């Protein structure tokens, strides 16, 4: 099961996830998040993975889709609060405050 909490503030969409981000749960994230980013022209997204217990390659691909959707709006995406092993394709920061500082919004 995956719970999704989203908050838009200071020009950044914060996506806080809780649970497993696997092939069984990514459709709920993709079907909900990508249209929000596209329809609203959101430029910056920060994934908070503090409460994510498991992530597989499908989950990583889902995170990339969200970042790529933001990049289509001339933005970027970051990941924070994770000890999960992610590859070098992601920009990882310590926490949401660090993300805001890095994005300079």
C-alpha positions, -999 to 999 in steps of 0.1 A, spaced: 0 0 0 12 35 -8 -1 67 7 4 100 -11 4 134 5 10 164 -16 15 201 -6 23 230 -29 41 258 -13 66 284 -24 64 272 -60 74 236 -51 52 205 -51 62 184 -20 52 148 -25 54 128 8 51 91 3 44 64 29 46 26 23 60 6 -5 69 21 -38 69 -11 -60 54 -23 -92 22 -30 -73 18 6 -62 34 29 -88 3 32 -109 -15 50 -81 14 75 -80 18 79 -117 -19 82 -125 -23 109 -98 9 129 -99 18 132 -135 -15 149 -145 -12 173 -116 23 184 -127 13 187 -164 -20 204 -160 -7 230 -134 27 237 -150 45 227 -119 82 233 -123 97 219 -90 90 187 -72 105 173 -40 98 137 -31 100 130 6 108 93 11 111 93 48 82 68 53 90 46 22 99 12 34 106 -5 0 114 7 -34 121 -14 -65 130 -5 -101 94 3 -109 94 27 -80 126 44 -92 111 47 -127 80 63 -112 101 89 -94 119 96 -127 86 102 -145 77 128 -120 110 146 -123 109 144 -161 74 159 -160 87 188 -140 117 192 -164 92 195 -193 81 227 -175 117 239 -173 120 228 -137 137 200 -117 131 174 -90 148 164 -58 145 135 -33 149 140 4 148 121 37 159 87 24 184 61 33 172 39 5 198 31 -22 190 51 -53 213 54 -83 231 86 -94 202 97 -116 186 115 -87 195 146 -68 193 137 -32 192 163 -3 189 159 34 155 174 40 127 196 26 144 228 39 176 219 21 156 212 -11 140 247 -9 175 263 -5 189 243 -34 160 251 -57 163 288 -47 126 295 -51 
